[in-house]
Amino acid sequence: MRAWALLALLAPTTGASCVEVRYQVRDPRIGDPAQPPMQIEGLSVRDLHGVPGEEDQGNDWARPKMTASGMEYRDAPDDFERTVLWKVRIQGGARTEITGLTWSPESAPRCAGGHQALDILVDDVEHNSALLAPDVQVHWERPVVISGEQVVAGRFHEDPPLLHAPSVVDVLVVHRDGDRTTEECVRVPATGPGITYWNKKRWSFGGRIFWRRSLPSTSSSLFGVAASFGRWVGPVRIGIEGTVGGTSDSKPDSEAPSGTGWCFIDPGTDCDIATFGGGSLEASGIGWRWNRWALGWSVAFESIYARIKHTPPGGTQVARSAVSLGPRLGLSVLRAAPDVAGVSRISPTSAWGFEVFVAAGTTVSGEGAGDPITGGIALIGF
């Protein structure tokens, strides 16, 4: 059961740190000068992609190089470049030519002193035809020519401190008037006062590994795992969860600790041997956030079926079953997905952390020989 529990949390906890995070801007500001009109559309943090020029050679990554002896393959790291992708919406009119993008602090000179764009992406910068990652079209040639209203994105080296400071994306535009060519730098505010961001995450897988003090049907402590699937509706994640668990299946030992607090790992004579399974409907969200740390909350209504075996001192083992229903409330401390200055404190996110929960239950079938109000702790991820 415990190996399965680790797998249950592998995806959500890894996703919080490794998967691309996409933000939508709220209250964008128009660039300066105002013609052609430009504003930030969104941002992708941890835009992961293969390093150009590397290829797989028998399960080892290599970089081909032409030498005097012919083609050679030099060892290369098998990791990915981690960048950020700034998206700019441009109302380009009949024809707008872009020769470069620069991401820099607000105090930097225009189109100088910052991160130069590694790639410029246009057309369908992001769409849903790809299941696991957004599909992009890379334009290597400069200038990039656009017409009408389009979203142009620049891929830049990752700079976490700059994501949390006032910054701008400068767009170098070429104007042509007959034989005369001039360049103009349009400064588009990216982060800073009045600019807010919202995580575009919608669907969410989650997991929990938890210790629970008791159930309405048994006073023995239990260990359990759960998996959930949900969808963010505004700032609230609504999901369904399935859970399984129980006490240790070892026979009660007279030398084990007395009481029922250690039944999940080392059962004593006071312990039941119990297994349980169930499901719940849960609503959860972020109550407060500071950079990547957050306080989360959850409210659930759960249904639990338990199978209990009890052996009284000197007696014969008796088996019974019970069904209970009731609410569960949780408060958690979380490590959330990478953020950006201005992200809403209640924005959807991926996260992992620890939860303290309280549950109340009523036995609706079978014998209620446990505690109607109980609690526990959990390692959670979503």
Secondary structure, DSSP 8 states (H G I E B T S, - for coil): -HHHHHHHHHHHHHHHHHS-EEEEEES----BS-SS-EEEEEEEEEEEEE-TT-EEETTEEEEEEEETTEEEEEE----EEEEEEEEEEEE-TT-EEEEEEEEEETTS-TTSSSEE-SEEE-SSSS-TTSSSS----EE-SSSEEE-SEEEEEEEEE--HHHHTS-EEEEEEEEEEETTEEEEEEEEEEEESTT-EEEE---EEEEEEEEEES-BTTB-S-EEEEEEEEEEEETTEEEEEEEEEEES--S---TTS-SSSTTTTTS--TT--EEEEEEEEEEEEEEEEEETTEEEEEEEEEEEEEEEEEE--TTS--EEEEEEEEEEEEEEEEEEE----TTB-TT----EEEEEEEEEE-EEEEE---S-SEEEEEEEEE-
